[in-house]
Amino acid sequence: MDKMMKEYLDRSRDIIGERTPDEIAHDDTVVESLNLGLPIKVALTVAGKKHPSEAVQWNSENIDDIAAHYEYLKEHEAIMQKLQKMKKR
């Protein structure tokens, strides 16, 4: 299990990349909005208003890629929360 966990964490680091605290705060706001059921465009608008220096510029050509990225972050966060709960047991 530890090897599989390490591989997952290494891969997720490659996908997510290095982020500043401001980028993390923006991304967290997008994920929170998605968890509330808001569509990606609304979630990006909410996060952009809350963290204007990190606002993501999107258009019809890149919105699907952006949506996929944030869906990955959403799932990653859910996995990390489950792992934290398992670790506390």
N, C-alpha and C positions, 0 to 999 in steps of 0.2 A: 504493500500500500504506500509506503514512504517513497519508493522509487516512482510510482505512478503520480503521486502528489507533486514530487519535485518536477517531473516532466510537465505536468499541467501548469504549475507556477512559472516554469521557464518559458513555456509557450505563451502563456498569457502576458508575460512581461514583453515578449517580442511583439505581440499583437498590439498591446496597449501603448507601449513605449514609455519613455521618460516624460513625466508631466510635472509642471510647477504646481505649487499649492493653489494658485488661482485657477489653473486648468482643471485640477481635481475638483475644486468647488463648483465650477461651471458644469463639469460632467456629472457630478452628484446631483445637481439641480435638474439636469435633463433626465437622469435616471429616475429621480423622485417623481417627476411629472409623468414619465412613461408608466411608472408603477401605479399612478392615480388613474391611468387609462387615457391620458391625453395623447393626441396624435403627435408624431415627431415634429411637425412644423410648429405646433403650438408649444411643445416642450422646448424647442430651440428658442422660440420667442421669449418664453418665460425666463429661461436661463440667460439669454442675451440682455434682458432688462435688469436682471439681478447682478450680472457680471459682465457689464458692457465691454470691458477690455478683452474679454475672451469670447465674445459673440462669434458664432460660426456663420460664415457666409454660405448660403445654400441657394441652389437653383434647381430647375427641373432635371438637369443633367447629372447632378451629384447627390440629390436628396436620397436616392436609394442606397448609395454607398454609406452616406452619413447615418441613415436609419439602421443599416446593418451593423455599423460600428457601435451604435448606442444599444442595440439589442444585445450585442455581445457583452458590453459593459454591464447591462442589466442582469444577464444570466450569470456573469462572473461574480457580481456582487451577491447574488442569491447563493451561489456555491460557497463563497467565502463565509457568509453568515452561517450556513449549515455546518461548515467545518469548525467554526468557532464554537457553536453549540455542542458539537461532538467532542471537542477538545476539553470543554468544561465538565463533561461527565466523568 
